[in-house]
Amino acid sequence: MSHITRRALLSASACAAFAVRGGAAPADPPRPSMPEMLPVNHDLHTHTVWSDGAHPLDLHILEARAFELDAMAVTDHFFPGMKLHDKPEQFDAYLGEIERIRSAQSDVRVIKGVEAAALDEKGTISIDARQAARLEWVLCDLGGKTEGVFRAAPADKAALRDNVLKAYMGLCDVEYLDAIAHPFNTGNLKPAVLIEDYGEARLRELAQKMAEKKKVFDVMNDQIYWFSKCGIAPRELTAQYVELVKIFARAGVRFQVSSDDHRTGLGNTRWSRIVLARAGVPLRQVVDATKIKRV
């Protein structure tokens, strides 16, 4: 007598029951629908071991090729305390390594960049024009080096909000800045400043200046990281960020998508593309990264 497993016996019994009733086997449950995403295939904000990323540059570019990205920017940190900023010979070596590795392949457009930092609420940037001229894509964020926002920040939420907006307005005046990295990443501040706290009128003013000065808005995939301590539900953050992007899109601001990859997230821009789609951003307002000029 052949051995029959319990699983096989149960399966046979179920089929027999349906046959007796003249029914058909049950249909698979409906699969959840995929959210609409804008078809953008670049990643313009990533990190390697040249700053605080985990992967060496050769592996980083190999991954971009494997993931079949159209273009990616290497944007390691450039601010006081980081070797690219503090040691000119390291900056030289960084640019040289990018050039050497990207020139040995043709699968993906690799862009030489950095992520600078705003040093204060006036928008003083951590990279000068001479250094920026050697690059193809310059980002700048508000982060741990930003006095008046992330350091020595006012305890009053309105004053803190005003400092954030002032810093972004100042960055718009930096001629060689290409994009503002993960704008309004202020949910983990004390006090937390959520997207809805900024007010539409002030946001429209900034959006108009960003459009006028041709500053790109970086829709960074892991924005929830910057709101992980304030208690906002992820989908509420998404809803607020969609409304934010709508304001900037209506002003004519251009956008990029990015992973801000530090580990294994290269090319992971799902949330970014969902936000752009829900905000109704047309593709013509998204950077064509394959056309960023080489230097």
Order of alpha helices (4+ residues) and beta strands (2+ residues): alpha-beta-alpha-beta-alpha-alpha-beta-alpha-beta-alpha-beta-alpha-beta-alpha-beta-alpha
